[in-house]
Amino acid sequence: MSAFFQAYPLLRPALFALEPETAHALTLSTLQRVYDMGWTRPARVPDRPVTVMGLTLPNAVGLAAGLDKNGGHIDALGSLGFGFMEIGTVTPRPQPGNPLPRLFRLPRAEALINRMGFNNDGLAVFLANVQRSGYRARGGILGLNIGKNADTPIDKAADDYLAGLEAVYPHADYVAINISSPNTQNLRSLQGADELSGLLRQLDQARDTLAARHGRRVPLAVKIAPDLDEGQIDAIADLLPRHGIDGVIATNTTLSRDAVQGLPHAGEAGGLSGTPVREMSLRVVERLRRQAGGALAIIGVGGILEGRHAAEKLAAGADAVQLYTGLIYRGPALVGDCLAAVSRARR
């Protein structure tokens, strides 16, 4: 294990003394420097390839969208041992996101609240960064996550998703459709059966056109919220395969504050991630698998702070998992911990 992996527990108190977005940027820039100097090395756990959405992943532990919104650190993050990575969310046009402060730690709950609001540099910068990276050329599996601009009316949301799909399609191993961020006004309304059906129909038709143009069919996955009731989950599980969608990413952040009441920052607006989401996302994964059977690939996300949490997602029905908030609290060593647990679970 590299010195960077070993140093993170010692560095965390200093990072947590900084404003969260400052710490985030510093961590990424430090990782980039360490990578550029050749000092990163993944945990030495044998990969166990897994097929998800028709893609052969080197292993079942991935990076969730949001950590690298603009794709500026793909190669450095890829050196940490992930079997696949998801970059974004990117919107067609650059946007600053919501006003600062918009990211808050809740250490007692091992959680974060964010109301970032899809802050990103837009498709042009995003795609330049993706094309500059050598991650895919080295066999890495890269998902590109697309969303809508905040000032695009919700009834025109499909226009943004279609523009994003067309732009990222040649550069993606799969495309994730983010309709579940709580930080873009009315976005979650797209998870309603009628709204979702209309959007998915257009995306599937556009994908057919793009597949013919580029000579390959890129899988599509939809990222959903943990706050859905059983009827909504069942409707999504039925709708996605019907419209040719290959996978579902379960889940995004929650609006619930039941698990963090009384803690500092618990009243901040935004999506809650980390330990409080673990059981919620498990419930969604289990329900999706029960309803969809083998018709959908499921990527489990939410509250993975130890290797056993990754294994329980797989036991609940997920085909693969993604990490984000757990990396903030545990550091890069979490990747190896999850790889080892997943490997044991699949023996």
N, C-alpha and C positions, 0 to 999 in steps of 0.2 A: 504494500500500500504506500502511496506517495506521501511525502512530507505534508502536502496540502491537506490530504485526507486526515492525517494524524493531528494536524494543527487546528482544525476547525473547532473542536470543543474548547480549546484554549482561547481562540479568537472570538468566540460567540459573545461573551460578556461585553467586549469592546464594541462589537457590531450592534448589539442590542442597546448600547448607550447612545447610538446614533439614531436620527430620524429614520424610519423604516425605508423610505425610498432612497435615501442617501446610502444606507447600508446595502440595499439591493444593488445599486449601481457600483458601489465599491467592491462588493463580492464578485460581480461579473467581471469587472475590469481586472481584479487580482487573478481570478481564474484564467482569464485570457493571457495575462503576462506569464503565469506559470506554464500554461500550455505552450506559448510561443517559445519558452525556454526549454521545452521538452521534459518538464518535471512531473506531468500528470501521468498516472498509470492506473487503469481500472483494477478493481479488486479481482484477485485471481480465483474466480469461481467459474467452472466450466459452463459454457453456454448450453442451453437446452432449447434448440429452435422450436418455434411454434407457428402454426399457420393461422393467420387472422385476416379475414376479408380477402382471402386468396393470396396474401403476402406472407412470405417466409421471414419471420422476425428472428434475429439471432437469439433473443430471449424475450421473456414475457413482461419485462419491467421497463416502462417507458417514462419519458418526461412529459408532463402535462403542459398544455398551452398556458401562456401568461408569463412564464418566467423570462422568455426571450421573445418579446413582442415583435421586434423588428428583424429578427434573424441575424443579429450582429455577432453572435457568439456560438454559432452552430458547431463548429469544429471543436472548440474548447469544451463545450458541454458534452459533445459526443464522445469525448475521451474518458468520461466518467463510468462507462460500462453499460449504458442504456441499450436495450434491444431495439428501441425506436424512439423518435422524438417528435413532438408536435410544437410547431412554432406559430406565433401570432397571439392574439387575434389581430388580423389586418383588415382595414376598411379601404374602400376604393380611394378615398382622398385622405390626406393627412388630417389629424385632429388632435387637439391638446388633451382631450379627456376632461374630467371634472376638476374643479379647483382644489388646490392643496389646502390642508392635509387630506389625504384620501386613502391612506394605508395605515392600519393600526394593529399592534401586537396585543394579544391577550395571553401572556405567558402561563398564567395559572391554568388556563384551559388548553394550552398548546394549540392556539388558534390565531387566525388573522381575520380582520375585517377589511375589505377593500371596496372602494367605490371609484376605481380607476376610470371607468368609462371609455374603454377601448382607446386609450391614448396610444398613438402610433404614428409613424412617419409616412404611411400610405403605401400603396402597391408598388410604386416605382422603386423606392428605396428598399423595400422588403425583398422584391425580386432580384435586385442587384446583389443584395447580401446572400440570398439563397444560391444564386448562380456562382458567386465567388467561392462558396464553400466547397470543400472536397469530400464532405461527409457521405453523400450518396455514391460518389465514385468509388469510395472505399467499402461499399456494401451496406451503408447505413440506410435505415428506413425512415423517411421524413414525411410527416403529416403537416399540411398547411391549413391553418384554421382561419376561416373568413367570417366577417360580420358586416353589419350595416353602419353607415355613418349616422351620428346622432341627429343631424339635421335633415335626414331623409325621412319623409312621412312614413308611418308604418304601413300605409296602403301601397307604398312604392318600395317596400323593403326588398321584394323579389328582384328589383332592378339592380340593387347593390350586390345581392348574393350572386346573381347571374354574371355581373361584371367581374366579381372576385373569382368565381369559378373559371371563367374563360382565361383570366390572366394567370392564375396559379397552376392551371391544369398541366401544362407541359413540364412543370418543375416539381410535381408532387408525387409521392407514392400513394397517398390518399389525401382527400380533402375533408376537413371537418367543418360542419355547418353549425355555427354557434348561435342558437336561438334562445339561450337560457341565462345569459348574463342579466343580473338584476339591476345593472347600472346604466343601461340604455333605456330610456322611457318607452314603455309598452312592448319591449322586445319579447317578453315572455308570453305575450298574447299569441305569438306565432306558434305556440305549443298546442293551442286549441285544435280540435280535430279538423274543422273546416279550413282554418287558416293554414294549418300544417299540410293538409292534403293539397291545397292549391300551390303552395310553395314547392313541395316535393315533386309535383307533377312537372312544373317548369324546369326544375333542376335536373330531373331525370331525362327530359327531352333534350336539354342543352348538353348533358353528358353524352348522349347518343351522337349528337352532332360532332362534339369534340373528339370522341373516340374514333369516329370515322376520319376526322381530319388528321389526328396524330398517330393513328395506328395502334392505340392501346386504350384499354378501359381502366380508368382510375377509380378505385373504390370511393364511395361517399359514406361518411358517418355523420350522425346528428348528435350534438351535445345537449343533454336535457338537464332539468333542475331536479333537486332532491325533494322539492316541496309538492310534488304531484300526488294526487290521491290514487287509489287503486284503479278506479275507472279510467283516469287519464293515462296511467301507465299502460293499461291494457289496450287502450285505443292507439297509443303510440306504437306498441309492440305489433299491432295488426297493420297499421298504416305504413310503417317504414318498408317492410318487405314488399308490400303491394306496389309501392312506387319505386322499386329497384334499389332501395338504400341498403348498403351492405353491413353497416354497423351502427351501434349506438354507444355513446360515451356517457357513462352514468357514475358520477354526476358533477354538475357545477356546484357553486356555493349556495348556501341557504339563507333565507330571510328570517328564519326562526332565531329567537334568542333564548329559548327555554333553557338551554344548557349553560348559559353564561350570565344569567341574570345577577346583577349586583357587582359584576366585575368592572374594573376600569375600562372604558371605551365600549362597553357592551351596548350602549345606546346609540352608537354611531350608525349612520345609514350605510348600507352596502351589503355585500355578500360575506357570510361567515364561512370560513374553511378550517380545516384541521380536525382535531379529535372530535369535536361536537358533531361533525358530519358523518363520522364513520358508520354508525348504525343506520342513519338515514339512507346513505348510499347503498349499504348492504341490502336494505329492504327493497330498494328500487331494482338492484341487480337481480335479486331472487325473483321478484315479480316479473321482470322482463323475461327471464329465462323460462319461467313456468308458462308464460303466455306465448312467447315466440318459439319455444323449442329450439331447434337448430337453424331456424330461418334467419337469425341475426347474429353477427359477432358482437360481443359485449366487452367493452373496455371499462374496468372498474376504477373509479377515482374517488378519493375523499377519505381523509383521516388515516392515511397510511404513515405511521410514525415508527413502526417496527416491522421486521420481516414477517412476523406472524400475521400482521394485518394484511399484507399482500396475499399470503396463503389463504386467508379466510375469504378474500374477495374471489379467488379462484374457486374455492369450495362452494361459494354462493352461486356460481354460474358464470363468472367472468372468464374470458379467454386470455386476457392480459390486463395489466394494471398500469396506472400512471401516478407519478409523484409530483408534488409541488410544495405544499406547506410543510410537509415532513422534512424536506431538505433544509428549510429555514431553521428548524429546531434541531435536527440531527446532523446536518451537513452531508457531504458526498458519501460518507461511509454507509449511509442508509441504502444506497444502491446495492452495494455488495451484500448487506444484510438481507435485503429483499430477494436478491438473486439466490442466495443460499437457501432461504426458506422456501422459495418457489421450487428450486431444484429438489429439495427433500420431499415436498408435497407431491411431486410428479414422478417419483421413483416407482 
